[in-house]
């Protein structure tokens, strides 16, 4: 999906409309697929952003966590930690 390959999730103001314009599918279709597979558009975007923080830190060990967070599409570190906590608790429920 364009969201992942083109790293659209790095845009902190990303909207579903922008994704559908790039990939060529309707908003209804993309929204439904992401809801069925990942719980929703923002759940998927935030999962990709959280992964990117870890990857960015690995690739750029000289940067601060705060810089990695903002380079990954989060508006601030509070949002990152709140989302990370939610994602981690959801992953534990799946085990």
Secondary structure, DSSP 8 states (H G I E B T S, - for coil): -HHHHTTGGG-TT--HHHHHHHH---HHHHHHHHHHHHSSHHHHHHHHHHHHHHHHHHH-TTS-HHHHHHHTT-SSHHHHHHHHHHHHHHHHHH-
